[in-house]
Amino acid sequence: MIQQNRVPQKKFSLNLHNSAIDYIDRILSEVSGMKCLILDQETIGIISLIYSQSQILKKDVYLMEKIDAAASTKQKLQHMKVIFLIRPTQENQTLLLQEIKDKRFCEYYIFFTNTLSNFYIEQLAEADDSDLIKQLQEIYLDYYIVQPDTFTLNIPSTIQLTKSVSQWNSKDEQLFQRVLEGLSATIYSLRRIPMIRYQGSSEICAKLAQKLSQTMREEYEQSQSQFMLSNCLLLILDRREDPATLLLNQWTYQAMLHELIGIQNNRIDIRQGQKALNQAASINKTDSDSEFVIASSLDDFFADNQYSNFGELAQNIKDFIDKVTNQKKETVQINSLEDMQKAVDRIPEIRKMSGNLSKHVALSCELSKLVEERQLLKVSKVEQDIVCNEAKSEHQRAVFQMLEDRTIQTYEKLKLVMLYALRYENCDKISRMKDVLRDLGVKNNSLNLINHLLDYSGKARRQGDLFSDKNIFSKAQQKLKSVFKDVPNIYTQHQPYFLTILDQILTNKIKDNEFPATNLNYFRDRPTEIIIFYVGGTSFEEVKEIGLLNKQPNSPNILLGGTYIHNSRTFLAEICQLAYENSIDIVVDKSNPRNDAKFHKF
């Protein structure tokens, strides 16, 4: 066990955004003069989340290329220096070796986003016979920063890792290695050596925790000065413990945008939602009218409202309109040269505010259209009641009523049956619900998703009490809750299951047999920092809960990450892979706002 040499306890920040900005600033600033920046497909996405193209150009970067495109050109640019910022994949390493041999640039500054083997470093040294490599460094930036307290590895599916480890093939091992590398890079970038707890019922969580513990122990022993031992806890969870959160319709701004339209690398294209409504006229909009950046670090209104419910959002947008209108009026009142100068100075700020206002008006109108078209208020009320309350007979009636309602789209009906099946797994009415769906034209491939979901995360797969129905005391609490409903908003009453686990950790009630710990930096105190990582992906509803907790003065700093940030469609696309390798026709037509969600082929 590592000997503890603890720093004095104080509240350290787990702000990933600041850490990444520091990395990029140093890389671009320390290489002086004209330079080219070469990235790979993944680092393009990683950098785009934290650094704009205009910010990069201000650092004397005159050319940006992808490493595979750069390898295909032989143009000499020996008046320029070059910075490589790439992942340490076998393909990138091969392309870089060839680039060094071609000697296209006068100086090479090479940064890998994770650790390299000594053998490859020796290969690079042998290839560099002209001493062109001036710097070779490993930095820890092998993950995507969605916002300061949220990260993802952008791996859409890890479903194959739910097999027994003994059944993994070489591709599964590669996928596991990517997850290990991404999570370790996240922690290294924060300079932490955490205590590690993991979900005991999950073989993949156990393997990840043990491998990570071994890797971090070796890293710490080699370079102790770079890391600190503090009361930081890493909690590794399996998505199978709580599938319900990913199936629900959402009613807070950021989560709604992702569920109804889709957010990818903090960008959103409302044409995806319009295609779902078959609004041909609207689809002809230009990119600038329909593609938006949604980032709390760049947009004050979004930062203030990303966790607001849809009702609050409408009022806040109205207030924002009034604010921008007043700002514009003030610039018109010019009585002196000094007033004129002030007005000119404020033009960029007002222009930015106006741009943000137009964006949020467009997005909120789009959400409103989608909610009305799909009758989501009606659907969501039943969804929330199923996951939050014990009322089997009422839920049966409600689901059958929804199935018979022609104004509700088939996709929403299928999700309702899935939620009912998760809660009342052995109920004989589930087969009747499937029959009704079949009569509505839902194909067997889609109906089988209900069984695949139970195979993936039914009661036999879950160790926790997801619906509070595993013992008499929990059932009694649920009965009282359903009788004495005291919920301020019936559409947002659901709470993700990980909050129960988090509460057990903070009150020191966590059970070691359910969430064992490795022997890395073991401590019994209340953690001051917590990193939660979901194998199988997280959701923006869970992101919201972490964001709200981080605003509480007595809460520890909490960071949330996952292999992916799912909405219901990407989650069900992953479930499909349990049984289907060929193209399938998942659900119907108009219920799907994303092109990629028809799940053509895996």
N, C-alpha and C positions, 0 to 999 in steps of 0.2 A: 504494500500500500504506500502511496506517496506520502512522505512526511509533510505535515501542514506547516507552512510558513506564511500565516495569514496576514493580509494587509488589514489595517484598522477598518472596521465596518462603517461605510457611508454609502449613500445612494449613488451608484455609478450608472451612467446612461448606457442603454443598450441600443442606441440610435445607429442603425445600419447605414442610413443615408449619409450621415456625417462621416462615417468610417470610409465609405466608398468614394465620396467627394474628395477626401484627403488623399486616397490612393491616386485618383485620376489627376488631381491638381499637381501632385509631385511628379508624376510621370511626364505630363505635358510641359511643365515649367522647367524641369531640370535639364531637358534636352533643348538647348537654345538654337535659334536660327530656323531656316526653312526646313520643314519636315513632312514626311508622309506617314500616315497612320494606317496600319494594316490590321484588320480584324477578321474573325471568322463568323459564321452564321450565329453562333450563340453569343459571342461577346458583343456583336452589334446590338442584340436585344438587351443585354445586360447594361451596356453603356447608355442606350437610348432612354432608359428609365431614370437616369441620374444626371445626364449631361446632354444639353441640346447641341445641335449641329453648329449653331451660331457661337455657342460658348467654345466649342472645339476650334473653330476658325480663328477666334481671338487669340489662340495660343500658337499662332504661326504654323498651323497645319494647313498646307496648301493642296493636299491630295489625300483622299481616303479610298482604300481598296479592300476588297475581300481577298483573303489569302488564296483561295482557289482560282480567282480571276487573275491575281497578281502572278501566280505561277505560270499562267498561260501566255504572258507577254514577256518579250525579251527586250523591251525598251530600257535603255540605260538612263538612269537619273542620278548620275554621280555628283551632281551639284547639291543633292539633298541628302539629309539624314532620314532614317526610317525607324519608326517605333512599331514593333509587333506586340499586340495585346491579344493573346490567343489561349484557348484551352489546351492542355497537354495531351491531346489525343494522338493516336498513332498516325492518323492522316495528316494532322497539322505538323507533327514532328518531321514527317517525310518531306512535306512541301517546304518547310523551313530549311532543311538541309540542302535542298536543291537551290533555294533562293540564295543561301550563303555561297554556294559554288558559282552561281551566276554573277555575283558581285554587281548588282544593279545600282546599289546606293553606296555613298562614301562612308557612312557609319551606320552600324546596326545597334539598336537598343531593344532588347528582347525581354518581354514580361509575360510569364505564364501565370494563369489564374489559379494554379494549384501546384502541388509538388511534382518534381521531375525525378527520374531515376539518374543515378550517377553515371550509368552506362551511356545514357543519351547525352549528358553533359560532355562526356569524353568524345562522343561522335561529333558534336558541334565544334569542339576545340580542334579536332583533326581536320574538319572541313574548312575551318577559318585559317587558311594558310597565309592570308594577307593581313591578319590582325584587324579585321573590320568590326568585329563584335566588341563594342565598348562597354556594354552592360548586359548582364544576364541575371534576371531576378525572378523569384517566385513571389507573387502577391496572392492574397486570399480574396478573390472576387469571383467565385465560381457559382454564383446564385443571382437571382433576380430580385431587386428591391422594389416592392410595390409601393410601400410607404415606410416611414422610419421604423414602425413596429411590426412590419409584415414582409415576409419573403417567400419565394417559391423557387422550385427547381425547374419549373416549366416542363415537367414530364407528364404528358396527358394520361398515361396509363401505367400502373404498376401491378395490374391484376395478376400477371404471371408470377409475381413474387408471393402470392397467397397460397401457392402450392407448397407442399412439403419441400424443405430445402434439399432433401435427398433426390427430388425429382427435377431439380433445376438443370437446365442445359447451359451451354456457353453464353447464349444471349441473355439468359436470366442473370448469370453471374456478372456480365457486363453492366446490366441495368442496376443491379445491386451496388456495384462499384461506383456508378455515377451518383447514386443516392448517398453513399458513404462519403464520397469526395465533396459533394455539395454541402452536406451538413457539417462536415469537419471544417470546410473553408469558412462557413458562416461563423462558427465558434472561434476559430483562429483569428478572424478579422476583428473580433471583439476582445482579443487577448485574454480569453477566459479559459480556465480549466474547471469545468463544472462537475458537480455530482450528477450521476446519470441514473434516472429511474425509467422503467419501461413497463409496458403492459404485459403482465406475466402470461396471459393466455395466448399471446401472439408470437409465433415462431420467428417471423420476420423482424418484429420489434426487438426480440431477445438477441438475435444475431447482429442486428445493427448496433445495439447498445454495447455488446461485447467487443465487436470489431472497433467501434469508435473509442471505447475505453482503452483498448490495447494501443491503437494508433496515437491517441493523445498522450498516453503515458510515455511512449517512446519519444514523441516530439518534445514533451516537457523536460525529459531527462537530458535531451541534447541542447536545449536552449531555454533554460529556466528563466532567464532575465526578460524574455519576451512575453511571458504569460504570468497571470496572477491567480492565486487560489483565493476564491471569495465564496460567499454563500450564494452561489449561482447554481440553480437546478435546471438540468435538461430533462424534460419529460417527453418520452417517445410513445406515441399512441397509434393505434391501428384504426383506420377509417371504418372498419367493419363494426366497431363498437357503437357507432351512431350514424346509420345511413339515413335516418329520418330527416335530419337537418338539411340534407342535400336535395330532398324531394319537395320541400315546402316552397310555396310562393312567398316572395319577400315584400316588405312594406317600408323599408328604409332606403334612402336614395341610392347609395352605392350598390347595395345588394340587389335592388330592383333593376338597376341598369344592367347588371351582369346576368340576372336571371332572364330578363325579357328581351335584351338586345345582345349582350355579350361584350365583355371588356377583355381586350388582349393587350398585354404590356402597357396598361394605362391608356389605351386608345379605344375609341368606340366609333362604330359606323352605324348611324341610325337607319341606313338603307337595309340592313339586315332585318330590322323590325318591320320596315315597310314592305319588304318582300313577303313577310308572313301575312300581311293584310292584303296582299295583291294590289297595292296602290301604285299602279304603273306610272301615273303622272308624277308622283313624288320621287320615284326611283331615278328619274332623269336628272336629279340635282347633281351639281358638281361636287367634287371631293371636298372642297373648302366649305360647302354648305352642309355636309353630312358627316364628315369625319372630325372628331374632336379628341383633344388630349384631356384626360381626366386624372389630375394629379394634385394631391393636397399641398405639395411643396410649391406648385406654380399657380395655384388658384385659391385665393382666400375664401371665396364664397363656398367652394366645394369643401375646403378644409372645415369650415364652420357647419356645413349641412350634410356631410356624407352619411352621418348616422341619424339624421332627422327622418321622422316618418313622413309619409306622402302628404298627409294633411298639413303638417307644419311647413313642409317645403313650399306649398303654394303661397302661404302668407309671407314666408321669407323672401320668395322671389318678388312678390309685390313690393315689399320694403326695399329690396335691392333696386327695383325699377325707380322708385321714388328717390333713392339716394343718387343714382346716376343722373336722373333728370335735374335734380338740384345742383349737382356738380357742374353740369353743362350750363345751367342758367348763370351760375356765378362767373364763369369765364366770359360771358357776354357783357357783363357789367364792367366796362373799362373806362375809367375817368382820368387816367394818367399813364405816363410811360412805365411807372412802377407796376401798375395794375396789368398793363400789357405784358410785361416781362413775367409776372406771376402766372398769367393765363397761358403763355407759351410754355412755361416750365411744367404746367399741369396737363398739357395735351397728351403726352405719352401715358400718363396715369389714367386719364379719362378714357383714352382709346382702349387701354387694356381692360378697364372696367366694363366698357360697352361691349367689347368682344366676349368677355365672360358672361355678361348678361344675355346676349344673343344666344350663346351656347346653351345656357341653362334653361332659357325659355323654350328653345327647340327640343331639348331632351325631355323636359317635363311634359310638354305637349305630346311628344311621342309616347311616353309612358302612359299618359292619360288615355290615349287612343287604344293602346294595347290592352289596358285594364278593362276598358269598356267592351272592346271587341270580344274578349275572351271571358267576360263575366267573372273576373277574378275575385271580386269582393264576395260573391256568392260561394265560389269554390273554396276560397281561403278560410272562410268561417268554419266550414266542415273540416278542412285539413287541420286547423289549429285545435279544434275540439277533439279530434281523434288522437292527436299526439299528446294533448295536455290533460285529458280527462278520461276516467273509466266509466263508460256508458255504452255497453255493447249493443243493446237493443236500439237505442237512439241512433247510434252510429250506423247500424245496418240500414235503418230506414232512411237516414240522410244520404248514404252512399247510393242506395237504389233510386232515390229521388234525383240525385245528380246524374245518374246513368240514363235516366229517362228524359232529362232536360235537353232539348234540341239546341238550345242556345249555348251550351257548353261544349267546348271542343274535345275531341277524343283523347288528345294527349293529356288533358287535365283529368279526364275520367280514369285513364289508365293509372296515373299517379295516385289518385284517390284510393283505388283498389290496392295498390302497392302499400300505401300507408296503413290501410285497414288490415292487410295480410301480415304486415310486420307486427302490428299490435295484437291481433287476434289470430295467431298463426294457425291454430288447429280448428278454426271455425268452419263448419260445413257449408256456410253460405258463400265462401270464397269461390267455389266451383260455379255456383249460380251467377255470381258477378262476372266471372269469365264468360259464361254463356251469353250474357247480355252484351258484353263487349264484342263477342264474336258476331252476334246478330247485327251490331252496328258497323260491321265491316273490318274490325281489327283482325289482322292475320295472326296465325298461330305463332309465328316468330316473335311478334310483339307480345302476345299473351304469355309466352314462355318466359318473358322477362320477369314476371311475378315469381315464378319458381326459381329462376336464376338469382333473383335478389335474396330470396330466403336461403338459398345455398350459400350465398356470399356472406350474409349477415343476419341470418335468423337467430332464434334464441340459442341454438346449439353453438353458434359462433361467438356469442357475446358473453363476456364475463360479468358485466355490470347490469344494473337494474334500469334499463333505458326508459321504460314506461312506468316505473315504480309499481310493478305488479308481481314481483317475485316472492313477496312474503305478505302475511296477513296485515302487519302494521302499515306497510306501504300502500296496500289496497284500501285500507281504512282512510288513510290520508287523502288518497285520490277521490274517494267517495265524498268526503267532506268538501274537498276542493270543487267537485262538480256541483254540489248543492249550494254552497256559499261562494259563488263566483264573485271575486273582488278584483277584477282585472281592468286597468285603465284603458287598455286597447286590446280588443279580442283578436285583432289581426297580428299582434306582436307579442302574445303572451308566452309563446314557446321559448324555452331557453336551451341552448345546446348542452349536450350531456357533459362535455368536458368541464363545465362550470361546477358540476358536482365534485369532480375529481380535484379541481383546483381548490375548492372549499376544504376538502379533506386534507390537502397539503398545508394550507394556511392555518388550519386549526389543529394540526399535528395528529390527525385521525386516519391518515393514509395507512393502508394495510400492506405490510411487506410481502405477504404471500400473493397479493393481487398486483402490486407494483414494486417488484424487487429493485434493488439498487446494485450497481457494480461497486467495486471497491475503490473506484477513482474518486478522490477528494470527498470521501464520505463525511457527512455531518448530520447532526440531529436538530440544529437550530431551525427556526423559521427562515426560509430563503428570502433574500432581499432582491434577487433577480431570478426570473423564471423564463426559460425558453421552451415553448411547446412545439413539437414537430409531429405532424400527421403523415404517416406512411399511407398513401392512398388519396391524399389531397385534403385541403381544407375548404372553407367557404367564406363568403363575405359576411354572412350572418355571424360567424365566429370571429371574423376580423373586427366587426362592430363591437362585440362584447369585450374584446381585448382593448380596443380604443377607449371605451367608456371606463374600464377598470384603470387604465393608465392615467386617467384624469383625476382619479380619486387620490387625495393627499396621502393616505396611509397604505395605499396599495404598493406592493413591490413592482419594480419595472418588469413588464411582461412582453415577450417577443413571440409572435406566432408565425410558424412556417409550415409548409407542406410540400409534397412532391408536385402539387398542382393546386390551382384555385378553381374549384368546380362550380358549375351551375347544374341544374337537374339534367340537362341534355348531355353534357360532357360526362357526367357521372353514369348515366344510363348507357352511354356509348361504351364506357369501360365495362359495365356489367354484361353487355352483349358478348364481350370477348371470352366470357367463361365457356361458351358453347359454340360460338360461330367464328370461323376463320374466313369465310367467303362473304360476298356481298349479301346484305339482307335489307329488307324494306321495313324500317322500324315502326314508325307511326305515321300518322296521316299528315299529309299535305300542309294545310295552313297553320297548324298548331306549332310549327317549327320556325323560329326566327333566324336560324343560322344555316348557312349553306352546308357547313360540315356536319350538321347534326342529323342528316339522313342516314348516316352511318353506312355509306355505300360499301366500303371494304376496310378490313383490318389486316 
